[in-house]
């Protein structure tokens, strides 16, 4: 039988969620200050940050943003009109459409990256402390609470 939860347990998870929400709120405000929506910023970051290459498919973008495929199509359409991204058909498989950052999107992303890194220097130590506290309560053999939350191990 699991141990009884305490007030401290609830305070911990509340503080963790609050800290994440503060960062996400900051991120959304920073995107808006740069003339983007939060999803547009996240899409730019997902494209440039995709492992091993500088483009994504719409399906990969949908997965990265955790949105449905047709919503990702609409997002890419709107971003293309704003000259933030462009599409090209794959030379290897013409059925695959690759989404790239356009120069305007890259410039905005670079500015937002610097803004976010500065904020992470402020909030990062608190997040690290909270994550370390959370990891103390998790045994190595425990399965993830939800397959939705599963992420592969981080390589160092």
HURALIN-V528983 format. One record per pair of residues at least 4 apart in sequence whose ideal C-beta (glycine too) atoms are under 8 Angstrom apart, sorted by the first residue. I is the first residue (numbers start at 1). J is the second residue. D is the distance in Angstrom with one decimal. If there is no record, write none. Layout:
i=I j=J d=D
i=I j=J d=D
This chain:
i=5 j=9 d=4.5
i=5 j=10 d=6.8
i=6 j=10 d=7.6
i=7 j=11 d=6.1
i=8 j=12 d=6.2
i=9 j=13 d=6.8
i=10 j=14 d=6.0
i=11 j=15 d=6.2
i=12 j=16 d=6.3
i=12 j=130 d=7.5
i=12 j=133 d=6.5
i=12 j=134 d=7.5
i=13 j=17 d=6.4
i=14 j=18 d=6.1
i=15 j=19 d=6.3
i=15 j=130 d=6.6
i=16 j=20 d=6.6
i=16 j=130 d=4.8
i=16 j=134 d=6.8
i=17 j=21 d=6.1
i=18 j=22 d=6.4
i=19 j=23 d=6.8
i=19 j=123 d=6.7
i=19 j=126 d=5.7
i=19 j=127 d=6.0
i=19 j=130 d=6.2
i=20 j=24 d=6.2
i=20 j=127 d=7.7
i=21 j=25 d=6.0
i=22 j=26 d=6.4
i=22 j=123 d=6.8
i=23 j=27 d=6.3
i=23 j=119 d=6.9
i=23 j=120 d=7.8
i=23 j=123 d=5.4
i=23 j=127 d=7.6
i=24 j=28 d=6.4
i=25 j=29 d=6.4
i=26 j=30 d=6.2
i=26 j=119 d=5.4
i=26 j=123 d=7.9
i=27 j=31 d=6.5
i=27 j=38 d=6.8
i=27 j=41 d=7.1
i=27 j=116 d=6.5
i=27 j=119 d=7.9
i=28 j=32 d=6.4
i=28 j=38 d=4.4
i=29 j=33 d=6.3
i=30 j=34 d=6.6
i=30 j=41 d=7.6
i=30 j=112 d=6.0
i=30 j=115 d=5.0
i=30 j=116 d=6.8
i=30 j=119 d=7.7
i=31 j=36 d=4.4
i=31 j=37 d=6.4
i=31 j=38 d=5.2
i=31 j=40 d=6.8
i=31 j=41 d=3.8
i=31 j=112 d=6.6
i=32 j=36 d=7.0
i=32 j=37 d=7.4
i=32 j=38 d=7.8
i=34 j=41 d=7.5
i=34 j=108 d=5.5
i=34 j=111 d=6.3
i=34 j=112 d=5.8
i=35 j=108 d=7.6
i=36 j=40 d=4.1
i=36 j=41 d=4.9
i=36 j=44 d=7.7
i=36 j=84 d=7.8
i=36 j=108 d=6.4
i=36 j=112 d=7.8
i=37 j=41 d=7.2
i=38 j=42 d=6.2
i=39 j=43 d=6.1
i=39 j=65 d=6.5
i=39 j=67 d=7.6
i=39 j=75 d=5.8
i=40 j=44 d=6.6
i=40 j=75 d=7.2
i=40 j=78 d=7.7
i=40 j=79 d=5.9
i=40 j=82 d=7.8
i=40 j=84 d=6.6
i=41 j=45 d=6.4
i=41 j=108 d=7.9
i=41 j=109 d=7.6
i=41 j=112 d=5.8
i=42 j=46 d=6.1
i=42 j=64 d=7.8
i=42 j=65 d=5.6
i=43 j=47 d=6.4
i=43 j=61 d=6.1
i=43 j=65 d=6.4
i=43 j=75 d=5.9
i=43 j=76 d=7.5
i=43 j=79 d=6.4
i=43 j=85 d=7.5
i=44 j=48 d=6.4
i=44 j=84 d=6.6
i=44 j=85 d=7.6
i=44 j=101 d=6.2
i=44 j=105 d=5.2
i=44 j=106 d=7.9
i=44 j=108 d=6.7
i=44 j=109 d=4.4
i=44 j=112 d=7.6
i=45 j=49 d=5.3
i=45 j=109 d=6.4
i=45 j=112 d=7.8
i=45 j=113 d=7.8
i=46 j=50 d=6.4
i=46 j=56 d=6.4
i=46 j=60 d=7.9
i=46 j=61 d=5.8
i=46 j=64 d=3.9
i=46 j=65 d=6.3
i=47 j=54 d=7.4
i=47 j=55 d=6.6
i=47 j=56 d=5.2
i=47 j=61 d=7.0
i=47 j=85 d=6.9
i=47 j=99 d=6.1
i=47 j=100 d=6.9
i=47 j=101 d=5.5
i=47 j=105 d=7.9
i=48 j=54 d=6.5
i=48 j=101 d=5.8
i=48 j=106 d=7.3
i=48 j=109 d=5.9
i=50 j=54 d=7.5
i=50 j=55 d=7.3
i=50 j=56 d=5.0
i=50 j=60 d=6.7
i=50 j=64 d=7.3
i=54 j=100 d=6.5
i=54 j=101 d=7.3
i=55 j=88 d=7.9
i=55 j=98 d=4.1
i=55 j=99 d=6.0
i=55 j=100 d=4.8
i=56 j=60 d=4.2
i=56 j=61 d=4.8
i=56 j=64 d=7.1
i=56 j=98 d=7.4
i=56 j=99 d=5.4
i=57 j=61 d=7.0
i=57 j=96 d=6.1
i=57 j=97 d=6.6
i=57 j=98 d=6.7
i=57 j=99 d=7.1
i=58 j=62 d=6.3
i=58 j=69 d=6.5
i=58 j=72 d=5.0
i=58 j=73 d=5.6
i=58 j=76 d=5.9
i=58 j=97 d=6.6
i=58 j=99 d=6.5
i=59 j=63 d=6.6
i=59 j=69 d=6.1
i=59 j=72 d=7.5
i=60 j=64 d=6.2
i=61 j=65 d=6.2
i=61 j=72 d=4.9
i=61 j=75 d=7.6
i=61 j=76 d=6.9
i=61 j=99 d=6.3
i=62 j=66 d=7.9
i=62 j=67 d=5.4
i=62 j=68 d=6.4
i=62 j=69 d=4.9
i=62 j=71 d=7.0
i=62 j=72 d=3.8
i=65 j=72 d=6.6
i=65 j=75 d=7.7
i=67 j=71 d=4.3
i=67 j=72 d=5.7
i=67 j=75 d=7.5
i=68 j=72 d=7.3
i=69 j=73 d=6.5
i=70 j=74 d=6.6
i=71 j=75 d=6.3
i=72 j=76 d=6.3
i=73 j=77 d=6.4
i=74 j=78 d=6.4
i=75 j=79 d=6.2
i=76 j=80 d=6.1
i=76 j=85 d=6.3
i=76 j=87 d=7.1
i=76 j=99 d=5.7
i=77 j=81 d=6.7
i=78 j=82 d=6.6
i=79 j=84 d=4.2
i=79 j=85 d=4.7
i=79 j=105 d=7.2
i=80 j=84 d=7.4
i=80 j=85 d=5.6
i=80 j=86 d=6.4
i=80 j=87 d=6.7
i=82 j=104 d=7.6
i=83 j=102 d=5.3
i=83 j=104 d=4.9
i=83 j=105 d=7.6
i=84 j=101 d=7.3
i=84 j=102 d=5.8
i=84 j=104 d=5.9
i=84 j=105 d=3.7
i=84 j=108 d=7.1
i=85 j=99 d=5.4
i=85 j=100 d=6.4
i=85 j=101 d=6.0
i=85 j=102 d=5.6
i=85 j=105 d=5.5
i=86 j=99 d=7.7
i=86 j=100 d=5.6
i=86 j=102 d=5.1
i=87 j=97 d=5.2
i=87 j=98 d=6.7
i=87 j=99 d=5.5
i=87 j=100 d=7.5
i=88 j=97 d=7.3
i=88 j=98 d=5.2
i=88 j=100 d=6.7
i=89 j=94 d=5.2
i=89 j=96 d=7.1
i=89 j=97 d=5.9
i=89 j=98 d=7.4
i=90 j=94 d=6.5
i=90 j=95 d=7.7
i=90 j=96 d=3.9
i=90 j=97 d=7.4
i=90 j=98 d=5.7
i=92 j=96 d=7.6
i=101 j=105 d=4.2
i=101 j=106 d=4.6
i=101 j=109 d=6.7
i=102 j=106 d=7.1
i=103 j=107 d=6.4
i=104 j=108 d=6.6
i=105 j=109 d=6.1
i=106 j=110 d=6.4
i=107 j=111 d=6.7
i=108 j=112 d=6.2
i=109 j=113 d=6.0
i=110 j=114 d=6.8
i=111 j=115 d=6.6
i=112 j=116 d=6.1
i=113 j=117 d=6.3
i=114 j=118 d=6.6
i=115 j=119 d=6.6
i=116 j=120 d=6.1
i=117 j=121 d=6.8
i=118 j=122 d=7.3
i=119 j=123 d=6.1
i=120 j=124 d=4.6
i=123 j=127 d=6.0
i=124 j=128 d=6.1
i=125 j=129 d=6.4
i=126 j=130 d=6.4
i=127 j=131 d=6.1
i=128 j=132 d=6.2
i=129 j=133 d=6.5
i=130 j=134 d=6.4
i=131 j=135 d=6.3
i=132 j=136 d=7.0
i=133 j=137 d=7.8
i=134 j=138 d=6.9
i=138 j=142 d=5.7
i=144 j=149 d=5.7
i=144 j=150 d=4.5
i=145 j=149 d=6.2
i=146 j=150 d=7.5
